[in-house]
């Protein structure tokens, strides 16, 4: 909570106050910018005078935090990709539709074994199913 000065009496009040507790002036559908003190609409997120953000955007827009996230991509089985990686060195890249990397792994034996070991560790840490 931020304190601002009342434009009528000059005493400090909360920036969320609907009216001044000292002089009783009503702010109606207005509020004051906590940075410049300008009177602005109650639903403003950014002050039109000073340009500073007054409220958190998610809270001001009424964002629902209970919504499920949107997942893009195709689901892939972690265990199938791990088996393909372990037994074929490059099969997991083709399974994930990464054809260029699959050909590179095929020609370099999994980037000389280093990329292959890293891929095994990364696949073990992924959720099942993961999305590519």
DOZAZA-85036 format. One line per 5 residues: their letters; for each residue x, y, z of C-alpha. Coordinates in steps of 0.5 Angstrom, whole numbers, plus 500, padded with zeros to 3 digits. Layout:
N
a = X:Y:Z ~ ...;
//
This chain:
132
xxxxx = 500:500:500 ~ 503:507:498 ~ 501:513:501 ~ 499:520:497 ~ 497:527:499;
xxxxx = 490:528:499 ~ 489:534:494 ~ 484:538:498 ~ 487:537:505 ~ 494:535:504;
xxxxx = 494:530:509 ~ 497:523:507 ~ 492:517:505 ~ 492:511:502 ~ 492:510:494;
xxxxx = 487:505:495 ~ 482:510:499 ~ 475:511:496 ~ 475:518:500 ~ 479:522:504;
xxxxx = 478:520:512 ~ 480:527:514 ~ 476:532:509 ~ 471:527:506 ~ 472:528:499;
xxxxx = 470:523:495 ~ 474:520:489 ~ 468:517:486 ~ 471:513:480 ~ 478:516:480;
xxxxx = 484:514:484 ~ 491:518:484 ~ 498:516:481 ~ 502:514:487 ~ 508:517:483;
xxxxx = 506:523:480 ~ 499:524:484 ~ 495:526:478 ~ 488:524:479 ~ 486:518:474;
xxxxx = 481:513:472 ~ 480:507:477 ~ 481:502:472 ~ 488:505:469 ~ 494:501:470;
xxxxx = 499:506:467 ~ 499:513:469 ~ 497:517:462 ~ 501:523:465 ~ 508:520:468;
xxxxx = 507:513:464 ~ 509:509:470 ~ 506:502:471 ~ 501:503:477 ~ 498:496:478;
xxxxx = 500:489:476 ~ 498:487:469 ~ 495:480:471 ~ 491:483:477 ~ 488:489:473;
xxxxx = 486:485:467 ~ 483:480:472 ~ 487:474:470 ~ 485:467:472 ~ 491:464:475;
xxxxx = 487:457:475 ~ 487:456:468 ~ 490:450:465 ~ 496:452:460 ~ 496:451:453;
xxxxx = 501:446:450 ~ 503:446:443 ~ 507:441:440 ~ 506:433:439 ~ 506:429:445;
xxxxx = 512:424:445 ~ 513:418:450 ~ 519:419:454 ~ 521:412:455 ~ 520:410:448;
xxxxx = 525:416:446 ~ 530:414:451 ~ 530:407:448 ~ 531:409:441 ~ 537:414:444;
xxxxx = 540:408:448 ~ 540:403:443 ~ 540:407:436 ~ 544:413:438 ~ 540:417:433;
xxxxx = 533:414:433 ~ 530:419:438 ~ 532:425:434 ~ 528:422:428 ~ 522:420:433;
xxxxx = 522:427:435 ~ 522:430:428 ~ 528:433:428 ~ 531:430:422 ~ 537:434:421;
xxxxx = 540:433:428 ~ 538:425:427 ~ 542:425:420 ~ 548:429:424 ~ 548:424:430;
xxxxx = 548:418:425 ~ 554:421:421 ~ 558:423:427 ~ 556:417:432 ~ 552:422:437;
xxxxx = 556:428:436 ~ 562:423:438 ~ 558:420:444 ~ 558:427:448 ~ 551:429:445;
xxxxx = 549:422:446 ~ 550:422:453 ~ 547:429:454 ~ 541:427:451 ~ 540:420:455;
xxxxx = 541:425:461 ~ 536:430:459 ~ 531:425:457 ~ 531:422:464 ~ 529:429:466;
xxxxx = 524:430:462 ~ 516:429:464 ~ 512:423:461 ~ 509:425:456 ~ 513:431:453;
xx = 512:435:448 ~ 516:437:442;
//
